[in-house]
Amino acid sequence: MPAQPPFLFFDKLTAQDGLSHNKVNCILRDQRGFMWFGTNDGLNRYDGHNFLVFQHRPGDSTSISGNIINDILEDEQGVLWIATADGGLTRYDHRQAPSRQFRQYRHLPGNPGSLPINILNKLLLDDRGFLWIGTGGAGLLRFDRLKEKFIEPVPRSTRTILDMKLDSSGVLWVGRVGGGMLKVNTHTLQHETDAAYDDLYAKLPHVAITAIHTDDRQQVWFGSWDKFLYRRAANGRETVFQQSGNAFTFTNDELSCFATDAKGRLWMGGRMAGLHIYDHRSGRFYNYRYDPAREGTIADNRINCLYNDGHGIIWVGTNRGISIHRPAQQQFAQCFLPRLEGKEITIYDFYDRKGDLWVGTSEGIFIRPTGSDAFIHKPLRYRNYPLRVTKIYEDVDGALYLGTDYSLFLLDIDSWQVTLLPNTDKDRVMNRVIESRIVSIVRDTIGGHPVLLTAPYGHFITYYDLTDKRWVSRHDTVRNIIDSFRLGDNNLIRKIYKGRNGRLWLTSVSDGLGMNERNNIPAFRFFSNDSGSPEGISSNHVFDLQEDGAGRLWVSTYGGGLHWFNPQSLTFTHVPVSNNLLEGIQVDARGQVWMISNGNIHKYDPQRRAYVSFELPDIDKSGGVRGDIFKDQKGRFYVAGANYFIAFDPIGVRETRQTPQVFFTDFKVFNESNSELLQEQHIRLRYGQNYFTVEFAAPDYSASRSLHYSYMLEGRDRDWIDIGSRNTLEFSNLEAKDYVLKVRATAAGLRNEEVATLLITIIPPVWQRWWFYALCGFSIGVIFYFIYKYRFDQLLKQQAIRNKIAQDLHDNVGSTLSSISVYSQVAKIYHEQNRGKDLKQALEKISETSVEMISEMNDIVWTINPRHDSMDTILQRMESFARPLLASQGIHFHFEVDPGVNMLNLEMTRRKNFYLIYKEAINNALKYAQCKNLWVKIGVRQHHLFLVATDDGIGFDPATVQLETAQSLSGNGLRNMEMRAEEMRGRWKIDSLAGKGTTVHLRFPIV
């Protein structure tokens, strides 16, 4: 086994990428998939591409409570709880309105119910929903989230808590500064400590416990200030791990955090010695430290937090940013060739010889024997010229040929000597390839002779006739291969490829793809994009090609992406999702196509039509891999970079098939956040709110940065619109109607069919709504109806009034004339009997009755006159009637009207009845009361008009008066008053006692 740990590669995120501060104290992945980083200067939300930073604003209670974030926790409702070192506790709920998203819990001097201290180190949620808080000076706290109350369950303990973990039995293990381990039963709040640690100066192990971890074996791991690692088994037995002289032991360090990876390995972050990993299966410890000379190492040797996001990625928070370990990248571990006196080694080719790996390089050949990690270097020279081995080819007869930057050589593997092929010195091209190298070798037959076809880059094609023992190149005027092979001018051949059916193919830099059309003579037809046909190739720079099991030729172009060529129809099909700048290409046993592009490896699955990009580790930042992809006899692939190569099994490569889900993160109307609207199933905006912005994100942390979005606004767009990596959409001047906004994400060529949708309705203005038109039509109809009904009702009222007046006149005049007629007959009798006194009384009675009738008729005519509609006019008539009449009898008249009465308008019937009742009350007081004063009060109460007439006269017995009235032919006053009140839907009554005066009450509705 090698004496160094297995290689781990880490990507890095720092302030240059958007992180608010390089010191990262805590990490969390929330339920939606967003990563949260707590730093020394704010809280960061990260979606794999963009950062959103939350920072404390002094004096603003709607912001986060502090900027030094020590811990983050998410509860079952998706609410974040944030522990700060400078502002206490914060509750964050993204579903609330922006002004209510943050809720601060801080220490308030003088308030015993507040947080006792603002320095918080750790948070933990128990199985009953209580939040446990480890503070930096106030011990251990428990917080009831519903009642918002803090309690201190262990009052007598050391005051600084460094870490906490909950085991499967509900026991909380608490690491403290001093006092050793504290255990608290979260159900009963009983706690347990070791009395030996009460003496703070006792020389005991793990007095101060810095980090705790519980594993699935019910073991508790913890680190301490003494720089040892401890493991406590379920039976209480404790094991100490410390540095020793043996290899792969624990490197003494003060641990700050723990995590486990998908393989069950225990990761430990140290404060001085970087990352420590313990492999349970081998029992070995591995140590990884920051190396400033190499990329891909841990960002810093001081590690503050470790986090497994549940998807295999390990996030490491350090003092110099975040290191990210993706297991997918470990599938492509770099294998470095031995350094040769600082020389840069260029790898050209690979060859699998009986299980040994041969690597053709600019420094000869490197051989890695089967089962070994060490390389054997075989430098090669010809006449003291160091040879670059650019192609290795084993012929069917076992002969081993080496293409170099000098010529084609035959290798004697026993002596490791190279020799030129016979008569090579007679060919002007192959005697010494000038400024070139042999890039391809293929065995074929020309003119019945076996030949070795080679491509010395920049010199067209040459071939060696194995029968005639001679080279044929472009200088051979007899064979004239440029014309006979139909090679264009300046045709740069990258590869000569022989298909399974024996047909030869050429890849050209400028003339496209060449296909051999003749048997026994390689005459080529080239397919290029000069014709502009949609079935042609997109670029003439063909880099590589490979044939799959179905007989399709997969063609990579440098500038036009990936194509497949149908040899029967002679047509190309472009793969639009592929990168444009493709280099080497290879097909695996499943028919999946692998390519090199922009320094990384790409893969296309023809069945799923999915295009995936794998970002490779690049420790030296040399630009990644380039050139061809080599496949050995076992199907393993090899790709080359500067000084290194990557070997991998394409069948075993795991890819992230989960495409990121899109989440809407903000909804702004006129640039003002209304994020709470995103919680509604249907967003409704007013007509004037038709300018809005929608923000979204699809959390994606794969090594590939190929995430892009597309959207469609149903109601406006007919098809999807690709917007690349932009995660903001702005809409303005939209018509008032219903819309459905759809957003989807595509990553690594895989599209998420789960589309994020928003139902948005822009409510039209009132004058554009259907119900407004209906209401207008209905209103117009109602108006016409009420106009008609009003006019009809008015006619009916007028007719009713006429009928009523006629009835009143008929009744009053008729009864009065009947009375006069009766009194006239009586007067006639009295006259015949010479009863002068009685005659006089009868005549006076006739006169009084006639006068009353004339007065009542005048009153009726006055009240029905529309010029007297005003209440002010009525009041004036009422006072002018009563005051002189009462004054003539020496009665003092007191007339009181409440403010506002004179503004009323009574309809004609009520006006008439009101005035006549009033007049009857005055006349009765004048005739019968024998009073000195008469008080009249008129006012308004609860939409009713009332009248109260009170005198200080002799009074009477109402029952006796009613009896006399019923037996009398005259004296209809009281009965008329009662009838008129009923006609107005009012109430009328009279209160009187002998010697106590009389009061008349009238109350009726105004309308």
LOLUMBA-632939 format. One line per 10 residues: number of its first residue (from 1); their letters; for each residue x, y, z of C-alpha. Coordinates in steps of 0.05 Angstrom, whole numbers, plus 5000, padded with zeros to 4 digits. Last residue first. Layout:
N
NUM> a> X/Y/Z  ...
***
This chain:
1007
1007> vipfrlhvtt> 3197/6181/5118  3200/6224/5181  3173/6170/5225  3118/6190/5275  3114/6212/5348  3057/6254/5379  3047/6266/5453  2992/6313/5483  3001/6335/5555  2945/6361/5600
997> gkgalsdikw> 2944/6398/5666  2947/6372/5737  2880/6397/5766  2844/6335/5740  2895/6289/5709  2918/6288/5637  2962/6248/5589  2943/6244/5516  2970/6194/5466  2992/6190/5394
987> rgrmeearme> 3037/6140/5358  3058/6143/5286  3045/6105/5223  3025/6172/5191  2953/6149/5181  2953/6124/5253  2970/6194/5277  2913/6224/5234  2863/6175/5263  2883/6191/5335
977> mnrlgngsls> 2878/6266/5323  2811/6258/5289  2783/6220/5349  2807/6273/5397  2776/6329/5356  2709/6296/5338  2670/6337/5389  2603/6339/5354  2546/6290/5353  2562/6270/5424
967> qatelqvtap> 2557/6200/5455  2627/6178/5434  2656/6244/5455  2624/6239/5523  2655/6171/5533  2724/6195/5509  2719/6254/5557  2702/6210/5615  2761/6163/5601  2809/6221/5592
957> dfgigddtav> 2792/6251/5660  2808/6324/5656  2862/6377/5665  2851/6443/5698  2906/6480/5660  2982/6479/5663  2990/6461/5590  3036/6413/5552  3043/6401/5477  3096/6350/5457
947> lflhhqrvgi> 3112/6338/5384  3159/6285/5356  3192/6273/5290  3225/6204/5282  3291/6187/5249  3321/6167/5316  3298/6229/5353  3277/6295/5321  3245/6354/5356  3183/6397/5368
937> kvwlnkcqay> 3166/6426/5436  3101/6463/5453  3089/6494/5521  3024/6526/5539  3018/6572/5599  2960/6603/5639  2911/6547/5629  2835/6544/5627  2845/6476/5592  2780/6472/5554
927> klanniaeky> 2776/6519/5495  2847/6543/5485  2879/6477/5503  2832/6441/5456  2847/6492/5401  2922/6484/5409  2918/6408/5407  2873/6410/5345  2923/6456/5311  2981/6408/5325
917> ilyfnkrrtm> 2940/6349/5300  2923/6390/5237  2996/6409/5225  3022/6338/5231  2965/6310/5189  2978/6359/5132  3053/6351/5132  3048/6275/5136  3003/6275/5076  3045/6324/5036
907> elnlmnvgpd> 3113/6294/5045  3155/6323/5100  3220/6359/5087  3269/6370/5143  3319/6427/5150  3275/6464/5200  3282/6406/5248  3357/6413/5249  3362/6448/5315  3306/6430/5363
897> vefhfhigqs> 3242/6473/5362  3213/6506/5424  3147/6547/5426  3126/6575/5494  3058/6610/5491  3033/6650/5551  2957/6648/5554  2921/6715/5563  2862/6694/5520  2882/6740/5462
887> allprafsem> 2953/6716/5472  2930/6645/5456  2903/6665/5388  2962/6711/5373  3014/6656/5388  2979/6595/5359  2971/6608/5285  3035/6648/5275  3074/6593/5310  3046/6537/5267
877> rqlitdmsdh> 3052/6578/5204  3126/6592/5218  3138/6519/5234  3106/6498/5169  3148/6547/5128  3213/6522/5161  3192/6451/5147  3195/6467/5073  3141/6435/5030  3097/6499/5032
867> rpnitwvidn> 3106/6517/4959  3079/6448/4943  3007/6470/4966  2976/6409/4999  2984/6439/5068  2951/6504/5050  2888/6473/5018  2879/6429/5078  2886/6487/5126  2837/6529/5087
857> mesimevste> 2787/6473/5089  2797/6467/5164  2784/6541/5173  2720/6540/5130  2694/6480/5169  2711/6513/5235  2674/6577/5214  2613/6538/5193  2611/6500/5258  2618/6563/5299
847> sikelaqkld> 2561/6597/5261  2514/6538/5267  2528/6535/5341  2515/6609/5347  2448/6598/5312  2430/6542/5361  2449/6584/5420  2406/6642/5395  2347/6597/5385  2353/6571/5455
837> kgrnqehyik> 2349/6641/5482  2292/6662/5437  2246/6604/5450  2189/6632/5409  2163/6562/5397  2165/6573/5322  2235/6601/5328  2259/6543/5373  2231/6495/5322  2267/6531/5266
827> avqsyvsiss> 2331/6533/5308  2326/6457/5318  2316/6448/5243  2376/6493/5231  2417/6455/5283  2403/6391/5246  2421/6421/5179  2483/6453/5209  2504/6385/5237  2490/6352/5170
817> ltsgvndhld> 2530/6408/5137  2588/6393/5184  2583/6318/5174  2582/6326/5098  2636/6380/5098  2681/6338/5141  2666/6271/5109  2663/6296/5038  2722/6342/5047  2761/6286/5079
807> qaiknriaqq> 2740/6236/5025  2757/6286/4970  2823/6301/5003  2835/6226/5009  2815/6212/4938  2857/6268/4913  2914/6244/4957  2904/6174/4931  2903/6200/4859  2966/6240/4872
797> kllqdfryky> 2997/6180/4905  2977/6135/4847  3005/6186/4798  3068/6191/4840  3072/6116/4842  3068/6113/4767  3121/6166/4760  3164/6132/4811  3152/6064/4779  3172/6091/4710
787> ifyfivgisf> 3232/6125/4739  3245/6063/4781  3242/6019/4720  3285/6066/4678  3336/6067/4734  3332/5992/4743  3343/5981/4669  3402/6029/4670  3428/5994/4731  3421/5926/4699
777> gclayfwwrq> 3458/5949/4637  3512/5981/4679  3516/5921/4724  3523/5875/4664  3577/5920/4636  3611/5922/4704  3601/5847/4712  3642/5836/4650  3700/5876/4676  3733/5931/4636
767> wvppiitill> 3704/5992/4671  3725/5965/4739  3797/5960/4719  3822/5892/4699  3850/5845/4752  3919/5820/4733  3916/5746/4750  3977/5705/4765  3980/5630/4775  4052/5612/4788
757> taveenrlga> 4084/5548/4765  4148/5509/4778  4155/5453/4727  4171/5382/4747  4198/5356/4681  4268/5371/4705  4313/5373/4644  4378/5334/4641  4434/5361/4597  4480/5373/4656
747> atarvklvyd> 4427/5417/4687  4361/5440/4657  4313/5482/4698  4239/5497/4689  4196/5559/4698  4122/5565/4684  4082/5630/4694  4007/5619/4685  3969/5682/4666  3897/5707/4674
737> kaelnsfelt> 3875/5775/4647  3891/5849/4648  3942/5859/4593  4014/5862/4613  4049/5928/4613  4112/5901/4647  4143/5834/4664  4212/5822/4692  4242/5753/4700  4302/5737/4744
727> nrsgidiwdr> 4344/5674/4748  4390/5686/4689  4432/5623/4675  4408/5616/4603  4342/5650/4587  4311/5597/4542  4239/5615/4522  4186/5561/4520  4131/5567/4470  4066/5604/4456
717> drgelmysyh> 4078/5663/4503  4026/5712/4527  3970/5676/4564  4018/5623/4587  4082/5657/4608  4136/5608/4589  4203/5597/4620  4272/5568/4608  4330/5562/4656  4403/5542/4653
707> lsrsasydpa> 4449/5500/4695  4514/5482/4660  4561/5496/4718  4582/5423/4725  4612/5403/4791  4543/5389/4817  4515/5435/4870  4447/5453/4842  4394/5493/4878  4343/5515/4826
697> afevtfynqg> 4329/5589/4837  4274/5639/4826  4260/5714/4822  4197/5744/4794  4192/5818/4777  4128/5859/4770  4099/5914/4728  4024/5902/4719  4008/5930/4787  3961/5986/4762
687> yrlrihqeql> 3908/5935/4741  3909/5904/4810  3946/5840/4822  3919/5772/4842  3967/5716/4859  3934/5648/4862  3957/5591/4906  3985/5640/4956  4052/5626/4989  4088/5665/4935
677> lesnsenfvk> 4049/5727/4956  4091/5729/5019  4150/5750/4976  4121/5819/4965  4187/5855/4953  4184/5925/4925  4216/5932/4857  4150/5958/4825  4117/5894/4849  4169/5843/4870
667> fdtffvqptq> 4159/5769/4879  4216/5731/4910  4245/5661/4918  4206/5618/4868  4234/5548/4872  4259/5507/4813  4277/5434/4825  4347/5412/4806  4355/5352/4761  4366/5287/4797
657> rtervgipdf> 4406/5242/4751  4471/5260/4786  4521/5216/4750  4557/5155/4773  4615/5128/4732  4616/5052/4735  4604/5039/4661  4654/5092/4641  4711/5058/4681  4762/5112/4695
647> aifynagavy> 4833/5132/4683  4856/5204/4688  4924/5227/4663  4979/5271/4690  5038/5315/4672  4993/5363/4632  4927/5328/4618  4909/5262/4587  4846/5219/4582  4842/5144/4593
637> frgkqdkfid> 4780/5101/4588  4770/5030/4615  4736/4980/4569  4776/4920/4592  4819/4919/4529  4837/4992/4537  4800/5054/4512  4837/5118/4495  4803/5186/4493  4837/5237/4448
627> grvggskdid> 4864/5307/4459  4853/5349/4521  4847/5345/4596  4844/5403/4644  4871/5474/4635  4934/5466/4675  4903/5486/4741  4955/5444/4778  4904/5405/4818  4853/5398/4763
617> plefsvyarr> 4796/5356/4787  4747/5342/4731  4680/5376/4718  4634/5323/4689  4584/5347/4637  4522/5308/4620  4480/5308/4556  4415/5269/4558  4381/5244/4494  4354/5188/4538
607> qpdykhingn> 4372/5134/4488  4429/5173/4456  4464/5183/4523  4516/5238/4513  4576/5246/4559  4624/5303/4572  4693/5303/4603  4728/5367/4621  4784/5411/4593  4738/5454/4550
597> simwvqgrad> 4710/5393/4516  4729/5319/4516  4677/5269/4494  4641/5206/4516  4585/5174/4475  4540/5122/4507  4531/5058/4468  4527/5015/4530  4597/4985/4518  4628/5054/4516
587> vqigellnns> 4637/5100/4456  4697/5148/4451  4709/5219/4428  4769/5266/4429  4758/5341/4418  4693/5380/4423  4685/5455/4421  4611/5465/4408  4583/5433/4470  4527/5385/4459
577> vpvhtftlsq> 4453/5399/4470  4440/5408/4395  4462/5338/4374  4469/5345/4299  4447/5291/4252  4491/5280/4191  4470/5248/4126  4503/5196/4080  4437/5158/4077  4471/5090/4087
567> pnfwhlgggy> 4533/5114/4126  4489/5152/4176  4533/5202/4211  4524/5223/4283  4540/5293/4304  4571/5329/4365  4591/5401/4369  4602/5450/4312  4665/5488/4331  4716/5433/4341
557> tsvwlrgagd> 4676/5375/4313  4662/5307/4344  4634/5253/4299  4596/5191/4321  4592/5140/4265  4531/5097/4269  4539/5022/4258  4491/5002/4313  4548/4979/4359  4580/5048/4357
547> eqldfvhnss> 4633/5075/4310  4681/5129/4333  4702/5196/4305  4752/5252/4322  4769/5325/4310  4728/5345/4250  4740/5418/4234  4691/5426/4176  4636/5449/4223  4561/5439/4225
537> igepsgsdns> 4559/5375/4184  4506/5367/4132  4433/5347/4138  4411/5420/4144  4448/5432/4078  4495/5492/4076  4533/5462/4018  4600/5482/4047  4586/5442/4111  4634/5386/4093
527> ffrfapinnr> 4632/5314/4072  4695/5290/4039  4699/5232/3990  4763/5192/3996  4802/5147/3949  4836/5093/3990  4851/5042/3935  4838/4968/3951  4762/4981/3950  4738/5049/3932
517> enmglgdsvs> 4694/5101/3967  4736/5117/4029  4700/5168/4071  4729/5236/4092  4696/5280/4145  4706/5355/4144  4753/5391/4097  4789/5439/4144  4816/5402/4204  4804/5333/4174
507> tlwlrgnrgk> 4781/5268/4203  4791/5209/4156  4751/5145/4148  4771/5077/4121  4721/5021/4109  4739/4953/4138  4668/4933/4157  4684/4946/4231  4708/5016/4215  4780/5037/4202
497> yikrilnndg> 4799/5106/4227  4855/5152/4202  4859/5212/4248  4879/5285/4250  4890/5297/4176  4908/5369/4157  4887/5379/4084  4928/5437/4059  4902/5424/3988  4847/5372/3984
487> lrfsdiinrv> 4859/5298/3986  4830/5259/3928  4867/5194/3947  4891/5190/3875  4904/5264/3872  4943/5270/3937  4970/5200/3929  5010/5215/3867  5032/5142/3859  5085/5160/3806
477> tdhrsvwrkd> 5102/5229/3833  5120/5203/3902  5131/5268/3940  5062/5263/3973  5084/5200/4008  5096/5127/3993  5145/5092/4038  5183/5028/4019  5190/4956/4039  5157/4929/3975
467> tldyytifhg> 5114/4880/4014  5103/4922/4077  5085/4982/4035  5090/5041/4083  5037/5094/4078  5037/5169/4079  4978/5216/4087  4974/5292/4085  5038/5324/4112  5009/5371/4165
457> ypatllvphg> 5004/5318/4219  5043/5256/4198  4983/5211/4186  5001/5139/4177  4975/5082/4134  5014/5018/4146  5009/4974/4084  4991/4903/4064  4998/4896/3988  4940/4878/3941
447> gitdrvisvi> 4942/4946/3909  4931/4979/3977  4914/4938/4038  4904/4967/4108  4938/4975/4175  4924/5040/4212  4970/5091/4246  4950/5161/4271  4982/5223/4300  5053/5220/4273
437> rseivrnmvr> 5089/5283/4292  5105/5349/4260  5156/5405/4251  5193/5365/4198  5184/5290/4196  5252/5262/4183  5262/5206/4134  5186/5202/4132  5174/5262/4086  5233/5259/4037
427> dkdtnplltv> 5229/5183/4031  5295/5147/4016  5317/5146/4089  5257/5103/4105  5285/5049/4061  5275/4996/4115  5234/5017/4175  5271/5059/4225  5298/5025/4287  5282/5032/4361
417> qwsdidllfl> 5319/4997/4417  5285/4975/4480  5328/4913/4481  5273/4863/4493  5216/4907/4468  5249/4918/4400  5209/4977/4376  5198/4992/4301  5199/5066/4287  5155/5115/4249
407> sydtglylag> 5187/5183/4241  5217/5240/4281  5160/5269/4322  5142/5198/4340  5098/5140/4318  5121/5077/4352  5109/5009/4321  5105/4943/4357  5106/4880/4314  5058/4828/4341
397> dvdeyiktvr> 5038/4801/4272  4971/4837/4274  5007/4903/4286  5016/4938/4352  5011/5013/4348  5036/5067/4396  5028/5140/4375  5060/5205/4398  5125/5180/4428  5169/5241/4431
387> lpynryrlpk> 5239/5219/4416  5303/5247/4444  5354/5253/4387  5420/5222/4406  5420/5181/4341  5350/5157/4359  5331/5163/4431  5278/5134/4476  5265/5146/4550  5233/5087/4585
377> hifadsgtpr> 5206/5107/4653  5177/5053/4698  5117/5078/4737  5093/5060/4806  5020/5047/4824  5026/4972/4813  4975/4917/4801  4992/4910/4727  5055/4947/4708  5054/5022/4698
367> ifigestgvw> 5099/5039/4639  5122/5109/4619  5146/5118/4548  5189/5173/4518  5194/5242/4548  5143/5278/4504  5096/5222/4523  5069/5154/4503  5038/5120/4563  5040/5044/4567
357> ldgkrdyfdy> 4993/5010/4616  5009/4937/4630  4950/4890/4624  4979/4850/4566  4999/4914/4530  4946/4968/4537  4970/5030/4500  4961/5103/4515  4977/5164/4472  5001/5235/4470
347> itiekgelrp> 5019/5256/4542  5058/5320/4550  5108/5322/4606  5131/5389/4633  5202/5382/4657  5221/5400/4729  5278/5350/4732  5233/5294/4710  5170/5292/4753  5139/5223/4758
337> lfcqafqqqa> 5072/5218/4723  5011/5242/4760  4947/5202/4765  4888/5249/4773  4825/5221/4804  4764/5219/4759  4714/5179/4801  4734/5226/4858  4696/5281/4822  4630/5245/4834
327> prhisigrnt> 4648/5241/4908  4641/5317/4912  4684/5350/4966  4671/5424/4974  4718/5470/5012  4688/5534/5039  4725/5598/5054  4792/5616/5084  4777/5608/5159  4746/5540/5143
317> gvwiighgdn> 4677/5510/5130  4678/5442/5097  4620/5417/5057  4615/5343/5042  4573/5323/4982  4539/5255/4982  4467/5280/4973  4451/5283/5047  4485/5351/5055  4542/5323/5097
307> ylcnirndai> 4569/5383/5137  4635/5398/5169  4650/5460/5211  4706/5505/5236  4768/5477/5201  4834/5511/5211  4883/5479/5162  4855/5520/5105  4824/5511/5036  4832/5435/5034
297> tgerapdyry> 4871/5413/4972  4844/5418/4901  4897/5464/4874  4969/5453/4891  5028/5495/4915  4989/5526/4973  4979/5457/5004  4925/5456/5057  4922/5393/5097  4892/5324/5093
287> nyfrgsrhdy> 4904/5271/5147  4884/5199/5141  4867/5153/5199  4865/5078/5190  4822/5025/5222  4815/4992/5154  4740/4983/5154  4725/5040/5202  4761/5092/5158  4778/5153/5200
277> ihlgamrggm> 4787/5220/5164  4824/5280/5193  4821/5349/5160  4868/5406/5176  4923/5404/5228  4910/5466/5270  4837/5473/5289  4818/5404/5267  4757/5380/5229  4738/5307/5234
267> wlrgkadtaf> 4708/5263/5181  4686/5192/5200  4679/5144/5142  4612/5111/5133  4619/5106/5058  4567/5160/5047  4605/5208/5090  4604/5220/5165  4613/5287/5200  4650/5316/5260
257> csledntftf> 4670/5385/5286  4721/5426/5324  4777/5377/5339  4839/5400/5375  4894/5361/5340  4940/5302/5349  4947/5266/5283  4909/5201/5291  4947/5141/5265  4959/5123/5192
247> angsqqfvte> 5031/5104/5199  5061/5083/5265  5103/5128/5308  5044/5149/5349  4991/5204/5349  4931/5196/5392  4866/5157/5396  4836/5143/5465  4783/5090/5476  4730/5095/5531
237> rgnaarrylf> 4686/5038/5556  4618/5063/5576  4579/5002/5553  4553/5040/5492  4624/5055/5472  4660/5121/5486  4709/5143/5433  4760/5197/5447  4806/5236/5400  4865/5273/5432
227> kdwsgfwvqq> 4885/5346/5425  4883/5360/5501  4832/5414/5486  4783/5358/5471  4751/5317/5416  4691/5272/5420  4663/5208/5393  4601/5175/5423  4584/5104/5404  4513/5081/5394
217> rddthiatia> 4534/5040/5334  4498/5089/5287  4547/5144/5307  4544/5201/5358  4591/5260/5349  4617/5312/5398  4664/5371/5391  4705/5416/5438  4704/5379/5505  4742/5415/5560
207> vhplkayldd> 4765/5369/5616  4779/5316/5563  4829/5277/5604  4841/5293/5677  4894/5335/5712  4850/5366/5765  4851/5442/5764  4776/5450/5752  4760/5406/5812  4688/5389/5798
197> yaadtehqlt> 4714/5342/5744  4719/5282/5791  4644/5291/5805  4628/5265/5735  4564/5297/5711  4492/5274/5702  4428/5312/5689  4354/5301/5700  4312/5344/5654  4259/5288/5652
187> htnvklmggg> 4249/5285/5576  4313/5317/5552  4355/5273/5597  4418/5314/5605  4490/5290/5601  4548/5337/5616  4618/5317/5594  4680/5346/5626  4677/5401/5678  4715/5453/5640
177> vrgvwlvgss> 4695/5488/5576  4635/5446/5559  4613/5389/5514  4540/5369/5523  4511/5301/5509  4435/5304/5507  4400/5240/5524  4338/5224/5483  4351/5150/5477  4377/5154/5405
167> dlkmdlitrt> 4432/5204/5424  4427/5280/5421  4491/5319/5408  4517/5384/5436  4580/5428/5426  4621/5484/5457  4580/5505/5518  4608/5559/5564  4579/5570/5634  4604/5511/5673
157> srpvpeifke> 4547/5479/5709  4500/5492/5767  4434/5515/5738  4422/5455/5694  4352/5464/5664  4361/5538/5649  4294/5561/5621  4276/5606/5562  4204/5621/5543  4174/5634/5475
147> klrdfrllga> 4109/5598/5493  4107/5560/5427  4182/5556/5416  4198/5532/5486  4272/5546/5493  4320/5504/5534  4385/5535/5558  4455/5508/5574  4507/5552/5606  4502/5628/5609
137> ggtgiwlfgr> 4573/5647/5586  4581/5626/5513  4514/5593/5503  4491/5524/5482  4418/5528/5463  4367/5472/5464  4303/5482/5424  4245/5440/5447  4205/5402/5395  4193/5338/5433
127> ddlllknlin> 4246/5298/5396  4300/5350/5412  4323/5409/5369  4396/5430/5377  4431/5497/5373  4504/5515/5387  4548/5575/5404  4505/5633/5429  4532/5698/5456  4472/5745/5468
117> iplsgpngpl> 4462/5727/5541  4403/5716/5588  4352/5712/5532  4291/5750/5556  4244/5731/5613  4285/5766/5666  4276/5834/5631  4319/5886/5665  4371/5885/5610  4342/5855/5546
107> hryqrfqrsp> 4382/5797/5518  4359/5784/5448  4307/5742/5412  4296/5771/5343  4242/5751/5293  4261/5755/5220  4212/5744/5163  4161/5795/5188  4181/5857/5148  4195/5815/5086
97> aqrhdyrtlg> 4126/5783/5088  4127/5713/5115  4144/5649/5076  4219/5658/5086  4213/5644/5160  4274/5664/5201  4279/5661/5277  4339/5696/5307  4377/5683/5373  4427/5727/5408
87> gdataiwlvg> 4460/5787/5375  4536/5784/5376  4555/5710/5376  4495/5690/5334  4451/5628/5335  4402/5623/5278  4337/5584/5278  4310/5571/5208  4236/5554/5197  4222/5497/5149
77> qedelidnii> 4163/5472/5191  4201/5413/5219  4256/5458/5246  4319/5482/5211  4382/5496/5251  4439/5545/5240  4501/5557/5284  4555/5608/5299  4533/5667/5257  4572/5731/5272
67> ngsistsdgp> 4528/5783/5240  4473/5792/5292  4398/5798/5302  4377/5785/5230  4336/5843/5203  4264/5865/5219  4285/5894/5287  4325/5948/5252  4365/5990/5301  4431/5968/5272
57> rhqfvlfnhg> 4422/5929/5207  4444/5857/5214  4464/5821/5151  4430/5773/5103  4469/5754/5040  4441/5721/4978  4494/5683/4938  4488/5657/4867  4510/5595/4829  4501/5532/4871
47> dyrnlgdntg> 4439/5558/4905  4472/5595/4963  4441/5631/5022  4491/5670/5064  4485/5694/5136  4527/5753/5158  4597/5776/5172  4633/5723/5213  4601/5670/5171  4540/5625/5173
37> fwmfgrqdrl> 4531/5588/5108  4463/5565/5084  4455/5517/5025  4388/5516/4989  4356/5449/4976  4283/5466/4991  4285/5429/5058  4347/5467/5080  4421/5450/5072  4461/5476/5131
27> icnvknhslg> 4532/5501/5144  4565/5533/5205  4626/5576/5223  4652/5601/5156  4708/5651/5160  4715/5676/5088  4663/5730/5094  4603/5752/5052  4612/5695/5002  4605/5722/4931
17> dqatlkdffl> 4655/5681/4891  4713/5726/4910  4691/5719/4983  4709/5645/4977  4682/5580/4950  4730/5522/4937  4731/5455/4902  4762/5397/4938  4798/5335/4913  4814/5276/4957
7> fppqapm> 4873/5229/4943  4878/5165/4982  4926/5174/5041  5002/5168/5034  5049/5110/5047  5024/5071/4987  5000/5000/5000
***
